[in-house]
Amino acid sequence: MNLKKVLWATAILGLIICGFVAYQIYSAIFSPNTQFNNEEAYVFIASDATFSEVKESLEPLLNDLATFEAVAKRKGYVTNIKAGKYAIKKGMNNNEIINTLRSANLPVNVSFNNQESLALLAGRISEQIEADSLSLLQAFNDPGFLNETSFDEDTKLGMYLPNTYEFFWNTSAEEFRDRMLKEYQRYWTEERLQKAKNLGLTPSQVIALAAVVQKETAKVDERPRVAGVYLNRIRKGILLQADPTVIFAIKKQTGNYDTIIKRVLYRDLEMDSPYNTYKYAGVPPGPITMPDISSIEAVLNPEKHDYLYFVADVSNFGYHKFAKTLAQHNRNKVQYIQWLNAQKVLR
């Protein structure tokens, strides 16, 4: 009789222990394990991250790091870490967190605007994806890549079309560069290539001219008119005489692209640079900035008119006064110079 009681007691105790263990296991896997108040928190895991580094990133977000580690080992995550950006939602359990870290890499929007050099672009992109600025710049300037794609020292800047693109955060420098090449090639449809041909320009020349248009006017609605002026001058064999190209030549010569020049001086016009369109005919050898799509489209679809000159309109800031004759242009120019002098803009 006593033996039977002992056996029953042992069995009951065993069931209690098993139940407790089962509860502990269940709790470790399926109980909520987050400690932040927002709806979700983001974790960035580097391509070479160790599990210790993953734990370090997660520690501020979790209630119990030990149970997370136990479940991660059981599910094999410790030896199969995935790089990327991940969203940990409030109330997630360890099982959900690990499944998220395995398969829910989030894309990020990568944006860049009118950079004047690939070094500046590399810096801008490195703030948005894992690749650092040095690796990006090396990828941009890789001789093998440039040779294969027919870009050179002058034209390589034009391959990068300012916009917002979707990438994974752990995109490598080479992957970013190659994607930008595909976007460039996608942009140049047969229709656009034909329009460039009709203008007597290559795609690289279209982008180089669009960069000048970009610098001349910030007004999107005015860009087709400005493009029309430059195309008229090219057809007539007249120098472009675009001040932004002179400013770029100064920056390129000094290597200081942060220089602010508001007024081009007569001595600047004598600078011997292929980018100085007061001395060298035709389109500059490459873009002086990355032009917006609107500027490229303005060159491909210019306004048809007889204007050959333009100058800033001091009565309507941001826009310009256009002229068909040099005499008319000089009258417009006097007003602009008087305004510069009144504002004491010397450089």
BELLINSUL-V927506 format. One record per backbone hydrogen bond with DSSP energy under -1.0 kcal/mol. CO is the residue of the C=O (numbers start at 1). NH is the residue of the N-H. Records with the same first field share a line. If there is no record, write none. Layout:
CO = NH ; NH
//
This chain:
1 = 5
2 = 6
3 = 7
4 = 8
5 = 9
6 = 10
7 = 11
8 = 12
9 = 13
10 = 14
11 = 15
12 = 16
13 = 17
14 = 18
15 = 19
16 = 20
17 = 21
18 = 22
19 = 23
20 = 24
21 = 25
22 = 26
23 = 27
24 = 28
25 = 29
26 = 30
27 = 31
29 = 95
39 = 90
41 = 88
43 = 86
45 = 84
46 = 49
50 = 54
51 = 55
52 = 56
53 = 57
54 = 58
55 = 59
58 = 61 ; 62
61 = 35
64 = 68
65 = 69
66 = 70
67 = 71
68 = 72
69 = 73
70 = 74
71 = 75
72 = 77
73 = 76
77 = 80
84 = 45
85 = 106
86 = 43
88 = 41
89 = 92
92 = 33
93 = 97
94 = 98
95 = 99
96 = 100
97 = 101
98 = 102
99 = 103
100 = 104
108 = 167
110 = 165
113 = 115
115 = 290
117 = 121
118 = 122
119 = 123
120 = 124
121 = 125
122 = 126
125 = 128 ; 129
132 = 136
133 = 137
134 = 138
135 = 139
136 = 140
137 = 141
142 = 146
143 = 147
144 = 148
145 = 149
146 = 151
152 = 156
155 = 158
156 = 159
157 = 160
163 = 112
165 = 110
167 = 108
168 = 171
169 = 130
172 = 176
173 = 177
174 = 178
175 = 179
176 = 180
177 = 181
178 = 182
179 = 183
180 = 184
181 = 185
182 = 186
183 = 187
184 = 188
187 = 189
189 = 193
190 = 194
191 = 195
192 = 196
193 = 197
194 = 198
195 = 199
196 = 201
197 = 200
202 = 206
203 = 207
204 = 208
205 = 209
206 = 210
207 = 211
208 = 212
209 = 213
210 = 214
211 = 215
212 = 216
213 = 217
219 = 222
222 = 226
223 = 227
224 = 228 ; 303
225 = 229
226 = 230
227 = 231
228 = 232
229 = 233
230 = 234
231 = 235
232 = 236
233 = 238
234 = 237
242 = 245
243 = 247
244 = 248
245 = 249
246 = 250
247 = 251
248 = 252
249 = 253
250 = 254
251 = 255
267 = 270
268 = 271
271 = 273
273 = 276
275 = 277
276 = 279 ; 280
277 = 241
292 = 296
293 = 297
294 = 298
295 = 299
296 = 300
297 = 301
309 = 323
311 = 321
313 = 316
316 = 319
319 = 313
321 = 311
323 = 308 ; 309
325 = 329
326 = 330
327 = 331
328 = 332
329 = 333
330 = 334
331 = 335
332 = 336
333 = 337
334 = 338
335 = 339
336 = 340
337 = 341
338 = 342
339 = 343
340 = 345
344 = 346
347 = 262 ; 263
//
